[in-house]
Amino acid sequence: MGEYSKALSSYERSLEISKIALPPNHPSLATSYNNIGMVYDNMGEYSKALSSYERSLEIS
């Protein structure tokens, strides 16, 4: 599975920090959710990927 779990952990940590520092509709949050979605997609966890992609679209 490569480094996907490390990438996911890093993206999720980054998202949590960004959610504290930025307004809820900031484009950087959409990018973070999209990145998390891509990792889940690559891991084959498609329902989690879809949820992340949908959250990204809600913000953008």
MODELLER restraints for C-alpha pairs under 7 A, 6 or more apart:
rsr = mdl.restraints
at = mdl.atoms
rsr.add(forms.Gaussian(group=physical.xy_distance, feature=features.Distance(at['CA:4:A'], at['CA:39:A']), mean=6.28, stdev=0.5))
rsr.add(forms.Gaussian(group=physical.xy_distance, feature=features.Distance(at['CA:8:A'], at['CA:36:A']), mean=6.23, stdev=0.5))
rsr.add(forms.Gaussian(group=physical.xy_distance, feature=features.Distance(at['CA:8:A'], at['CA:39:A']), mean=6.39, stdev=0.5))
rsr.add(forms.Gaussian(group=physical.xy_distance, feature=features.Distance(at['CA:11:A'], at['CA:32:A']), mean=6.62, stdev=0.5))
rsr.add(forms.Gaussian(group=physical.xy_distance, feature=features.Distance(at['CA:11:A'], at['CA:36:A']), mean=6.23, stdev=0.5))
rsr.add(forms.Gaussian(group=physical.xy_distance, feature=features.Distance(at['CA:15:A'], at['CA:29:A']), mean=6.70, stdev=0.5))
rsr.add(forms.Gaussian(group=physical.xy_distance, feature=features.Distance(at['CA:15:A'], at['CA:32:A']), mean=5.97, stdev=0.5))
rsr.add(forms.Gaussian(group=physical.xy_distance, feature=features.Distance(at['CA:18:A'], at['CA:29:A']), mean=6.84, stdev=0.5))
rsr.add(forms.Gaussian(group=physical.xy_distance, feature=features.Distance(at['CA:25:A'], at['CA:59:A']), mean=5.24, stdev=0.5))
rsr.add(forms.Gaussian(group=physical.xy_distance, feature=features.Distance(at['CA:27:A'], at['CA:59:A']), mean=6.93, stdev=0.5))
rsr.add(forms.Gaussian(group=physical.xy_distance, feature=features.Distance(at['CA:27:A'], at['CA:60:A']), mean=6.24, stdev=0.5))
rsr.add(forms.Gaussian(group=physical.xy_distance, feature=features.Distance(at['CA:30:A'], at['CA:56:A']), mean=4.18, stdev=0.5))
rsr.add(forms.Gaussian(group=physical.xy_distance, feature=features.Distance(at['CA:30:A'], at['CA:57:A']), mean=6.94, stdev=0.5))
rsr.add(forms.Gaussian(group=physical.xy_distance, feature=features.Distance(at['CA:30:A'], at['CA:59:A']), mean=5.64, stdev=0.5))
rsr.add(forms.Gaussian(group=physical.xy_distance, feature=features.Distance(at['CA:30:A'], at['CA:60:A']), mean=6.13, stdev=0.5))
rsr.add(forms.Gaussian(group=physical.xy_distance, feature=features.Distance(at['CA:31:A'], at['CA:56:A']), mean=6.78, stdev=0.5))
rsr.add(forms.Gaussian(group=physical.xy_distance, feature=features.Distance(at['CA:33:A'], at['CA:52:A']), mean=5.21, stdev=0.5))
rsr.add(forms.Gaussian(group=physical.xy_distance, feature=features.Distance(at['CA:33:A'], at['CA:53:A']), mean=6.42, stdev=0.5))
rsr.add(forms.Gaussian(group=physical.xy_distance, feature=features.Distance(at['CA:33:A'], at['CA:55:A']), mean=6.59, stdev=0.5))
rsr.add(forms.Gaussian(group=physical.xy_distance, feature=features.Distance(at['CA:33:A'], at['CA:56:A']), mean=5.21, stdev=0.5))
rsr.add(forms.Gaussian(group=physical.xy_distance, feature=features.Distance(at['CA:34:A'], at['CA:52:A']), mean=6.24, stdev=0.5))
rsr.add(forms.Gaussian(group=physical.xy_distance, feature=features.Distance(at['CA:34:A'], at['CA:53:A']), mean=5.40, stdev=0.5))
rsr.add(forms.Gaussian(group=physical.xy_distance, feature=features.Distance(at['CA:34:A'], at['CA:56:A']), mean=5.68, stdev=0.5))
rsr.add(forms.Gaussian(group=physical.xy_distance, feature=features.Distance(at['CA:36:A'], at['CA:52:A']), mean=6.50, stdev=0.5))
rsr.add(forms.Gaussian(group=physical.xy_distance, feature=features.Distance(at['CA:37:A'], at['CA:49:A']), mean=4.08, stdev=0.5))
rsr.add(forms.Gaussian(group=physical.xy_distance, feature=features.Distance(at['CA:37:A'], at['CA:50:A']), mean=6.71, stdev=0.5))
rsr.add(forms.Gaussian(group=physical.xy_distance, feature=features.Distance(at['CA:37:A'], at['CA:52:A']), mean=4.88, stdev=0.5))
rsr.add(forms.Gaussian(group=physical.xy_distance, feature=features.Distance(at['CA:37:A'], at['CA:53:A']), mean=5.57, stdev=0.5))
rsr.add(forms.Gaussian(group=physical.xy_distance, feature=features.Distance(at['CA:38:A'], at['CA:49:A']), mean=6.58, stdev=0.5))
rsr.add(forms.Gaussian(group=physical.xy_distance, feature=features.Distance(at['CA:40:A'], at['CA:46:A']), mean=6.51, stdev=0.5))
rsr.add(forms.Gaussian(group=physical.xy_distance, feature=features.Distance(at['CA:40:A'], at['CA:48:A']), mean=6.29, stdev=0.5))
rsr.add(forms.Gaussian(group=physical.xy_distance, feature=features.Distance(at['CA:40:A'], at['CA:49:A']), mean=4.91, stdev=0.5))
rsr.add(forms.Gaussian(group=physical.xy_distance, feature=features.Distance(at['CA:41:A'], at['CA:49:A']), mean=5.29, stdev=0.5))
